[in-house]
Each structure stands twice: as structure tokens, then as C-alpha cells.
């Protein structure tokens, strides 16, 4: 859910998933405060890495604006089952990143074997 106090009309959000070696972008969801990405992405993580970043942007004319961000900490993952996470994203408020209970990310991590790497 994108913060409904967005000040410049309806947002056109997309997500960026960032690891230490790559960035993956989702498709842009036009004119919605509640984007849903039914997409599958494979993140390559080095052994022992237990975090990646998620950033939500609004697609703009000249430049894109970051709306929210959060590091996703997933610790030790069970090798044989999927994990569903609900993560409150941080939103920009007066040039500071603050936790938001209104802007949530629902994420499913799919099992890919021991270590998920």
C-alpha cells in the first residue's frame, strides 16, 4: 500500500529489490495506491547474507521519487517451506525516514533448497 497522502495525483509505483550485486525492478503499476505485483524474481545472495533492500518508487516524468524503503532481514530460512512476511516500510516525512503502519509490504519468499542461495 502506497501512502495515500501522496501529493501529486495518483502514484505510478514500482518496486526495486536490491542485493549486494544486483537490482531488480518490478513492472510499474499505473495510478494505484495499492499495487500488487504477481511477479517472481530470483535474487542471487552470497552465502551467509540474510538481508536485502526493498524500495518503492513513483515513476515520474523527469525522475522517479522514492516513496518508501526497508531492509528485509530474513535470518535462517527453512529449506522446505515458503515464508510469508509482512513488513512496514519506512516513508519519507520532513526529510527523515520513519516507520509507517499504513505502508506495508507483503512478501513471500519461496524455498529453493538448503540456504536458499
N, C-alpha and C positions, 0 to 999 in steps of 0.2 A: 504494500500500500504506500503510495507516494503521499507526502504531507499535503493535505487539502488546502493549506494556506498558501499554496503556490501562487505567486503574484502576477504571473504573466500569461494568463489564459490556461488552457488545458495543457498539461505536460505531454511530451512525446518521449517517455522513458526507455532506457535500455540499461542493461547491467554489464559490468566488466568484472571478470574473475581474474585475479592476479596471483601468480605464484612467483617464486624467485627467478624463474626462467621464461615465463610467458604471460601473455594477457589474452583472454578470450572475451569476445563481445557477443552479447545476445542480439536478437533482432530488435528493432525499435517498435514499441507498441504505441500507435498513434492515438493521441487525445484521450488518455485514460489516467485516472488516479489509482487504479487497481490493476496494474499489469500482471499478466500471467504468461510465463514462458514455459511452454511444454517442450523444452529442448533438452538434449543430452549432450554433455561436454565431458571430455576426458582430460583431467588435469594431471600433468606429469609432476610428481613430487619426489624429491630426493628422500632416501631412507632416513627416518627419524624426524622428518618435517611433520609438524602437527598443526600448521596454521596456513591459511590463505586469506586473501582480502577480497571483499565484495564491495564494489562501488556502483551506485545508481546515478545515472546522468540523465539530463534532459537534452535531447537533440535540438540544437539551436541553429539559427541561420548562419552566423559567422563563427560561432564557437559553441561548444557544449558546456553545460553547467553541471557541476557535481551537486546532487541533491542529498545524498546520504552515503555512508560508508560504515564498514565494520570488518574487523578481523574475525575470521571464523576459526575457533580453536576446537579441534575435534579429538585430541588425545589419542588413546589407543582405540582403534576401531575393531569391532568384532569381524572376523573374516567371513562369516557365513550369513550375515543378515544386513538389510538396509537400515540406515539410521535417519530418522526424520528430526530436523532441527527447526526451532522457532527462534529467530534471532532479532532482537530490537536493534534497529540501525541507528547510527548517530546522524543527526541532522545539523546543518549549519544554523546557528542562532547568534546574531550580532558578532559575526566573525569567529565564533567558537563552535566546536563540535560538541554537541550534548546528546545524551541518550534520549530516545523518543519511544514512548509506549504506543504511539499512533502509527509509526512507520516500521512495519515488520517484514522480515524475510522468512519465507517458509521454504526450506531446502531439504531435499532428500539425497543422501549420499548412498550410492549403490555399492554393494560389496563386489570386489574384484579379486578376492583371494587374500591370503595372509599379507598383512601390512598395507594393503590397498595401494601399493606403489606401482 
